[in-house]
C-alpha cells in the first residue's frame, strides 16, 4: 500500500505543477492528458486490486471463532455432561488446581458429578446462570500470590468481580477454600475477597470459608476442611454419600507400539517440537530455550554453593524490567527416575498416553501425550516432594501387606493419629515417593496410576539479578543450591537449583539451555530517579538489587540526577559468602551506591543482621523516608527477616516520628499501600 500512496503523491504533485507549465506552452494536448490519466488510473487500480487480501483469511477467522465461543460456556458443558458441581481454581504453583481436581473427583463419592475448571478459560459472568442446573454448586480453590495478588489465571476473574456492581448472583450456591501463607502480610487475601464479594452480589455461601496455611500444614488444613465440607453439602442438597470409597481413575492408559517418534513429546510444555522450532511470544506454555553463557560459584568458601547463572535471550524478543522474575522449567534427577523404573520393574521408554475418561473435559491428559514414562517422570511430574494424602489414599490398594495398607489409609484421614502419622512419617522425614516405595516393599503400584496421581512439576521463579537497560540480551540468576540430609539418612536435593548448578556453559560440545519465560512484577524502581532508594536483602535476597544498582548506575551515566541509593546486605562470613563483593565495592567507589552497609552475622560473637544495621543509621533513614519520599525494598526470607525489618522500621517511626506503636504500625502499612514499601519475599 505504501507504493500506491507514493504514486498518488506523485500524481498530485504533477497536478499542482501543471498550471505553471501551461502558462508558458502546453507540452501535452488535452487528449494526451486524458489518455495519460486513464493509463495512470488503470495502473493504480491494477496495483490496488492485486494487493487486496484474498478472501481465505476471512473464512479462517470464522472457523476459529465458533469453537472458542462454545468452549467459554461452562453452563452448557455442565448440562451436556450431567454435572452439577464446578470447582474453579486460581493456581500459580499447581496446588490450587490439584485441590480442585480432588474435590471434583470427590463429588462422585457423594452421588454428584463435578468438574474442575480454570476461570481463565470460561465466561465467569455465567455464574448467574448456574441456578439453571439443579442442586448446583460452585467451589472456588483460590491461591494468593505475592503481596495479596490473584494468580495469573485468576486475574481476569478478579477484575470482573471488582468491576460488576449490578450483577445478581442470588441463585448461586458457593463455597471457597483459600490457599495462602501466614508469613505474608496479606494472608489469603484472594480467597477472602472472592468469598466476601460473592456474598455481596447475593450468592449463598453453603459452607464456611476454608483457610489453608502453607507455613503450617496446607495439606492438613485442606483435609480437615474437606472432611466437614462434604457432609454439609449432602445435608444441604438432601443427598446421601454413596459409600463408595474405591479408587476412581480419571485417565485410562493407552500404550503405543507403532507410533512415529516425531509425534512423541520429549519434554515440551505445550506445542509438539516447540523446542526444535522456537517461535515468540514466549510464556509458560511456550518457553524460550535460553543458552547458558555464565555459571560460576559466587562464594569463596563454606559448605554451601551460591551460584550466578546468566541466560542469553538474544533474538527472542523477550523484554524484562529490573525486579521481574524469570521462571525456569527444571528436570528431575535422572538417577531418581531410573531408580523409580527399577523399583517398579517397568520399561521407562514405553510410549504411552493417559487419556481423560471424561471426553468433554478441557484437560485431555495430565501432561503432554503421547510421551514415554521416562519423559513424564523427568520433565512433567514432581517426584521430589513428599506426596499428599490423596496420593497415599489412592495407592494404598496396591500394598500387599494389610498393615501397610491400613497405615496409608490412616495417614490420609483427618483423624488426629492419622495426621500425626502423616506428619512424622512423610513430612517430618521428608520422604518423597521413591523413599516411600523403598521403605514399604509391599507397595508396588502400576506406574500409569502413579503418573496419574503425582502432581505436575512446576516452573521455579527467581528474582532477576540484572538490568535490561545495561544487559538487554542477558538475564542473571542468583541462587543457593539446596541439599540436605533427611532424618532417614538420605540426601535430598532441590530439583531446580541442582539442575541449574549442572548447566555447564558447554556440555560435550553442546550449549546448555534452560526453558524459561518472564513473569512481570510490581517490584519496581521509583518513576522519579531523584527518589532515594533503600534496599534490604541478605543472602540471595540481593538478586533484584543487583539489577537496581546496575540501572541506577546507567541512569547516572545518561546524565540523569539520581537520588541516594542505600544497600543493606547480610551474609554469614566476610571471607566465605560475601557475594558480589567486587561489584558492590565498585558501585560504592563510583558513587552509584551512596551507602553500602554489610552485616556479617557470624564474624563476631554477637550475631548481627540487616535489621540491626537499620537502627545504626536510623536518623538518616528516617529523614529519607519521612522527608525525602524514599522507596523501601525488602527481598529474601518472609518468615523472619522481612518481619524483623518491618519491626525495626516501626521502631524507628515510633522513636523519631514521636508516634505511638499503633501509629507507627499504620505509618509503615501506609507506605506499603502507597507503593513506597515493596517486598519480594519467599518462605
Beta strands, then each sheet from edge to edge (+ up, - down):
strand 1: 85-90
strand 2: 114-118
strand 3: 137-145
strand 4: 149-150
strand 5: 173-180
strand 6: 204-205
strand 7: 210-213
strand 8: 251-256
strand 9: 288-297
strand 10: 306-312
strand 11: 325-328
strand 12: 351-356
strand 13: 371-372
strand 14: 460-463
strand 15: 474-480
strand 16: 483-485
strand 17: 491-493
strand 18: 506-507
strand 19: 510-511
strand 20: 513-519
strand 21: 533-536
strand 22: 565-571
strand 23: 595-600
strand 24: 631-637
strand 25: 677-682
sheet 1: 2+ 1+ 3+ 4-
sheet 2: 2+ 1+ 3+ 5+ 6+
sheet 3: 2+ 1+ 3+ 5+ 7+
sheet 4: 8+ 12- 13+
sheet 5: 14+ 11- 20+ 9- 10+ 15-
sheet 6: 16+ 17-
sheet 7: 18+ 19-
sheet 8: 23+ 22+ 21+ 24+ 25+
end
